[in-house]
Amino acid sequence: MNRLNSLKWRWRAGAGLAVMAALIYAASLALVAATDTKPTDSKAADTKAAGAKPGDTKPASPPKPAKKKAKKLTGAELYAIHCNRCHPERYATERTAAQWQTLMLHMRVRANLPAAQAKEILRYLQEDSGS
């Protein structure tokens, strides 16, 4: 009998939590819907916001975002990014320039590196190989 009584309380608590969650969800939907609706007199607001003259009927176009110039990564940065994905970083002095060239042929295919990036990495490794 006590067992059944404790199940009733658990069921009631679970139902109460479900009701509370539903109420919170409904309230959040109402708030989101309220912020989405605006008055229909947006023509005057658009002309003021865009900096257009009051007599203009065509709103001004928004300014275009400035394009960011992509930073060209150095061979050392590309080496650190791509080569550390699979194995620990090696020193460039561990191999000769010819050995690095052979390794880069294999690793370019395995790591799916673009040709330009593979050349930058190879240039970095060969310059610092010491031979």
C-alpha positions in Angstrom: 0.0 0.0 0.0 2.8 2.4 0.9 4.4 1.5 -2.4 1.4 2.7 -4.4 1.2 5.9 -2.3 4.8 6.9 -3.2 4.1 6.2 -6.9 1.1 8.6 -6.8 3.4 11.4 -5.5 6.0 10.7 -8.1 3.3 10.8 -10.8 1.9 14.0 -9.5 5.3 15.6 -9.4 6.1 14.5 -12.9 2.7 15.8 -14.2 3.3 19.1 -12.4 6.8 19.5 -14.0 5.3 18.8 -17.4 2.6 21.4 -16.9 5.2 24.0 -15.8 7.4 23.2 -18.8 4.4 23.7 -21.1 3.5 27.0 -19.5 7.1 28.3 -19.9 7.2 27.2 -23.5 3.9 28.9 -24.3 5.1 32.1 -22.6 8.3 32.1 -24.5 6.4 31.6 -27.8 4.1 34.5 -26.9 7.2 36.8 -26.2 8.9 35.8 -29.5 5.7 36.4 -31.5 5.2 39.8 -29.8 8.7 41.0 -30.7 8.3 39.9 -34.3 5.2 42.1 -35.0 5.8 45.8 -35.7 3.5 48.6 -36.7 2.7 48.9 -40.4 3.9 52.5 -40.5 7.4 51.3 -41.3 7.8 53.6 -44.4 8.6 56.6 -42.2 10.9 54.6 -40.0 12.7 53.2 -42.9 13.4 56.6 -44.4 14.6 58.0 -41.1 16.8 54.9 -40.4 18.4 54.8 -43.8 19.1 58.5 -43.9 16.9 59.3 -46.9 15.2 62.5 -47.5 11.5 62.8 -46.4 10.3 63.2 -50.0 12.1 60.0 -51.2 9.9 57.0 -51.9 12.7 54.6 -52.5 14.6 53.6 -49.3 18.4 53.8 -49.4 20.2 50.5 -49.9 22.1 49.2 -46.8 25.9 49.6 -46.9 27.8 46.6 -48.2 29.9 44.8 -45.6 33.7 45.2 -46.1 35.4 42.1 -47.4 38.0 40.8 -45.2 41.3 39.9 -46.8 42.2 36.3 -46.1 45.5 36.1 -44.3 48.0 33.9 -46.1 49.3 31.3 -43.7 53.0 30.6 -43.6 54.6 27.2 -44.2 55.2 26.8 -40.5 51.6 27.6 -39.6 50.3 25.2 -42.3 52.7 22.6 -41.0 51.4 23.0 -37.5 47.8 22.9 -38.5 47.8 20.0 -40.9 50.6 17.7 -39.8 49.6 17.7 -36.1 46.2 16.3 -36.9 47.7 12.8 -37.2 51.1 12.7 -35.5 53.3 14.8 -33.3 55.2 17.6 -34.9 58.7 16.8 -36.3 61.6 19.1 -36.5 62.6 20.1 -40.0 66.2 19.2 -39.2 65.3 15.5 -38.8 65.3 14.8 -42.5 67.1 16.1 -45.6 65.4 18.3 -48.3 65.0 15.2 -50.6 63.5 13.1 -47.8 61.0 15.9 -47.0 60.0 16.1 -50.7 59.3 12.4 -50.8 57.3 12.5 -47.5 55.3 15.5 -48.8 54.2 13.5 -51.9 52.7 10.9 -49.7 51.4 13.2 -47.0 49.7 15.5 -49.4 47.6 12.6 -50.7 46.8 11.3 -47.2 46.0 14.6 -45.7 44.1 15.9 -48.8 46.2 19.1 -48.9 45.8 21.6 -51.7 48.8 22.0 -53.9 49.6 25.6 -52.9 49.6 24.7 -49.2 51.7 21.6 -49.8 54.3 23.7 -51.6 54.4 26.2 -48.7 54.9 23.4 -46.2 57.6 21.8 -48.3 59.4 25.1 -48.8 59.3 25.6 -45.0 60.7 22.1 -44.3 63.4 22.3 -46.9 64.6 25.7 -45.9 64.9 24.6 -42.3 66.3 21.1 -43.0 69.8 22.4 -42.9 71.0 20.6 -46.0 
